[in-house]
Amino acid sequence: AIRLKIGKPDDPEVAASYLNLGSVYTNMGKYEEAMQAFDKALSIKLKYVNENETDLGKTYNNMGVLFEFQGKDAEAIEKFKQALKLYIKNVGENAPIVGAAYNNIGTAYKSQGNLEEAQECFENALKIKTTHLGDDHPSLMTLYGNLGVVYEKQGKHELAIKTLTKSVELKQKHLGEGHPDLAVTYNNLALAYTHSGDYEKAGEFHQKVLEIKLKQNQNQPEGDVSVGATYSGIAAAYENAGKYEEALKAYEKVKEIFLKKYGDSHEEILNINASIGAIYEKMEKYNIALDIFRKNLEITFKYHSGKETLIATTYVHIASILTLQERITEAIRALEKALELRKKVLPDDHPDVRETYYRLSELYKADGNDELAEKYLQKSGQKA
């Protein structure tokens, strides 16, 4: 246990010691002990509230950090706001410590998914920090990154790209070109470019992530999974850009890495196989695609027989390819199996079930069975 030398029980210096002790316990993951220390600090500091409200605010702030470590965002926000209120009252609205409080609140809101509130807080923090520090200070790297992620999640892709690019520039300047922290921001930029439709740029930034991760993991085989995930992002970028051959090469690289980690029957392998099969389908190499999905089906029945949704999705892929080959009767059989499996685990009004009904209505119509086509169309909830 950590021992604390104390003098008078209500001395402000003792409160500071308890505050420091609470922070140590927080970083150690000893959250109960941390809260006890913060509570003792708070009880002392409340006696001197009129003398140093900023100091009291720091206590609330540290309690907020503790709640944030525990994933208790609502409680963290409450404490951070108590700190903010005291800071503003004591040192004014534009003091650096106020900017730090806005940043903390914004981070908790971001974690909660409250994007508008997070944006407002991050923008307030940015305004205050740039006023005092300029727009080139290393403490702004993470703030620009967090704000960029919020913009991206709101669908504000151009703003996200601009803001994340600023974060990248600061990280390159202050941390160096190949620093591991850049990988996160590069990845976020890749997502922003993907969602804005610029797949070439997305691929470039996925490639930058890959370079960093390969350097990081060159002597650490356990790091291969994160490398595989990066290859997956590269593959998706190529696929979106219509560069199917390059996408296939990247997906095969993912598969190679994941096979070493998981073996050939893991769900991750099935997902990669499905991605590869979907590309062959887009390339109109239907027989190759069909072989891949049928192999997936075989593995799924053998190792994942209880996962009806996974099996149903594979049948849907098979039906799609058979439809493109104009093998309508076989496509209907596959889709009927998908429907049967989905209905076992999903309600009739679930979007996946309704979509299956609709696809079947289209197939029965193509097969000349108007009665069944109409029946399934009605069950789909859609109109002809």
N, C-alpha and C positions, 0 to 999 in steps of 0.2 A: 504494500500500500504506500501511497505517496503521503509523506508527513508534511505538515504545515506549521511553521513557527508563527505563533501569534502573540500579540501584546494585548491591548484592551480589545474586548470582543466587538465593540462598535466603532473601532478606529477605521477611517477611510483607507489607510494603507493595508489593513487586513482585508478589506473588501477587494482591493486590487489584487491581493494574493489569491483570494478565492476565485476571482475572475480568471486569472492566469491558470489556476489549477483546473478550472472547468474547461478551458480551451485545450489543455493537455489531455484531459480525459476524453474530450470530444474526438481528438485526433487518434486516440488509442482505441476508439470504438466503445468506450465504457460510458454509455449514455446516461445511465441512471446516476452514477457518481458525478458526472458532469452537471446534470440538472441540480443535484443537491448543492454542489459548489456554487452554481449560478444563483440559486435561490438564497443562499447565505450572503452572497455579494449584494444581491438586490435588496435584501432586508436591511442591510447596513446603509447602502447608498440612498435608500428612500428617506432616511433620517437627515440626509444632507442635500436633498433635492434642490433646494433654492440656491445652494452654493455652486453646484456644478451639474447642470442639466445635461451637458454634453457627455460627461462621464457616465451618467445614468443611461443615456442613450446607447453607449457602447455595451452596457450590460444587456440591454434588450437585444441589441444586434447580435451578440454572441449567443444568446438564447435562440435567436432565429437561425443562426448557423447550425446549432445543435439539432433543431427540428428538421432543417433541410437535410442534414446527414442521415436522418432517420426516414426521409421520404415523406415527412409530414408538412406538405407545402402550405396548407391553410394556416396552421399554427405558426409556421415560419413567417408568412406574410404579415400576420398580426403583430408579431414581435418586431419585424423590420419596420413596419409602419409606426409603431410606438417610438422606435429609435428615430425615424425620419421626423416625426412631429417635434421631438425634443431638439434635434439638430437645427431645424428651421427656426424654432423659437429662440435658440441660444446664439446661433452664428449666422443666421440669414439663409435665404433661399438658394444662394449661388456658391456656397462654400464647398470645397472639395469633398468633405465628409458627407455632404448632402448628395452629391453625385454618386458616391459609393453606396449610399443607402438605396437610391433609386435603382442602381445596378443589381443589388441584392434582391429587391422586390421583383424586378423584371425577370431575374433568373428563376425565382419561385413560380411566378405566373407562367413562364415558358414551360416549366416542368409540369404545371397543371394543365397546359393546353389553352390557357386564356391569352390568346395571341394579341388582341387589341390592347389589353392592359399591359402586357409585356412590352409591346412596341412603344407605348407611351412612356413607360419607365426607362427603357433603354435610350430613347431619344432624349429624354430629360437628362439622363446621366451623361450622354455624349455631349450635349450642349454645354453642360457645366464643366466637364473634364477638358474639352478642347479650349474653353475660355481660359482655364488656368494653366494648361499644359501644352497648348498647341495641338495640331492634328497629327503629330508625328511621334507621340510618346508611346513607349512600349506597353503601358497599361491599357492602351486602347485596342490592342490586338484582339483580345477576347471579346471585348464589348462590340466591336464591329462584326466579329464572327457571330455572336449571339443575335444581334439585330438582323444580320443577313439571313440567318436561319428562320427567324420569325417572319420576315418578308416572304421568304420562299414558301413557307407553310401557308401563308395567306394568299398565295398565287401571284404575288407582286414580283414576278421573275426578274424584270429589268432592274428594279431597286435592289433585289437580292444580289444580283450579279455585281452591281456597282459597289455595294457595301462589303460583300465577301472579297472582292478584288482588293479593296482597301486593307482588309485584314491580312490578306496574302502579302501585300506589299510591305506592311509593317513587320510581319513575321520573317520575311526574307531579309529585311534590313537588320532586324535586331537579333534574330536567332540563326540566320544562315539558310542558304538555299535548300539544303537537304534535311533540315530538322524534322524529327518525327511529328511535331505539332502541326506542321504544314499539311500532313496527309489528311487530317480531318477537314480542314478548310478546302483543300483541293477536291475532296469527295463531295462536299456541300456545293461547291461551284459546278461540279459535273452534274449534279442533280438539277441545279437551277438551269443550266444550259439545256439539259434533256427536256425539262418541262417547258422551256421557251422554244423548243423545236430546233435548236442548233446542235445537232448530234455530232458534228465534226469537233466542235469545241468540247463537248461533253467527253468524247473519246480522248482528247488531248489531256484533260485533267485526270481522267481515270488512269491514263498512262503515267502521269506524274506521281499519283498515289502508288502505283505499282513499283516504280523505281525506288521510292522511299522504303516501301515494305520489303522489297527484295534485298535491299541493303541492310535493313534491320534484321531480317530473318535468315541471312545467308549461313549462319552457324547454328540456327535454332529451328529444327524441323517442326517443333510444335507450333511455330508461327505460320505454317503453311496454309491453314484454314483461312486466315485473314487475307493471305495472298490469293487464294482461290476465289474469295468473295470479290476481290478487286478485278481479277480476270473476268468474273461474271458481269461486273459493271461495264468493262470494256466490250464484252460480247454483246451486251444489250445495246450499247451505243452504236456498234457496227450494224446490228440488226435493224435498229431504227433508221439508220442511214441507208439501208438497202444493200449493205456490203456483206452479203451472206457468207461468202467463202471465209472472210476474215472473222466473222462472228463464229463460224463453226470451229475455226482453229482455236479461238479463245475459249469456247465452251469445252473443247476437248482438253484444254489445259486445266480447266476447272475440274473436269472429271478425273483426270490423272491424279491431281492433288487430293481430291475427296476420296478416291478409291483407296489410296494409301492410308487415309485417316479412318474411314468408316467401313470399308469393305463394299462388295457389289450389291448388297441387298438393302442398304440404308435408304431412308426416304430422301435424303439429299441427292443421292445418285439417281433416284427415280425422277426427281425434279429437273436435274441436269439433262437426263435422257429426254424428258418431255420438251425441254427448251430446244434441244438438238433436233428432235422430231418435228417440232413446229417450224424450224427453219427449212428443213427439207420439204415440208409441205408448201412453204412460201416459194421455194425454188421449183415447185411442181414435180419433185421427185417423190411421187406418192408411194411407190412400193417400198422405198427405203424408210420413209416416215412410218408407214404401216408396220413394217417389221419392228421398228423401235418401240412403238406403242404396244404392240402385241407382246414383245419381250417384257416390257414394263408390267403388263397385265399378268404375265406368268409369275414374275417376281412378287408382285403384290399379293396374288392369291396364295403363294407359298409362305411369305413372311409377314404379311400384313392383312390377313384374311378378315380381321374384324373392322377394318377401316373402310366402311361402305362408301364414304364420300370420295376417298382417294381412288377406289376402284371405279366408281361412277364417272369421275372426271376422265379417267383413261378411256372408258367406253365412249364418252362424248368425243374425245379426240379421234378415236377410230371411226366413229360414225361420220365425222366431218370429212375425213379423207375418203371414205367409201362414197360419200355423196359427190365429192369432186370427181371421183372416177365413174360416176353414174351407176354405181352398184347399189341401187336404191333399196332393194329387199334386204340386203346385208346391213345396210346403214340403219334401217328400221329396227332390225333385230338388236343391233348394238345399242341403239338409243332407248329401246324398250327395257333393256337390262339396266341402263343408267337410271331410267325413271324408277324402276322397281327398287333399286338400291337407295336412291335419294329419298323416296317416300318412306323408307324404313326409319330414317333418322331426321327428316325435315318435315315441317308442316306443309300442307297442300298449297298454301299461299306464299311459300318461300320463293324468292326470285329465281333460285336455281331450278326448283321444281317447275315453276311457270315457264321458264325459258326452255326446259326440256319438252314440256307439253307443246310449246309453240313450234319447236324444231320438228317434232313428230307430226304436227298438223301439216307442215310444209312438205314433209316427206310423203305422207299419205296422199296429199294432193297431187304430188308429182307421180305417184304410183297409181293414180286414178281412183283412189278410194275416198270419194267425197264425204261419205258418211262419217268415217273415222277422222278425216281431216277436220270436219266441222266440230265433232265431239272434242277433240284435243284443243282446237282453237278456243272454244268456249272455256275449257278448263284453264287455259293460259291467261285468260282475262284480257286478251288483246282482240283487236278488231281486224277483220280481213282487209 
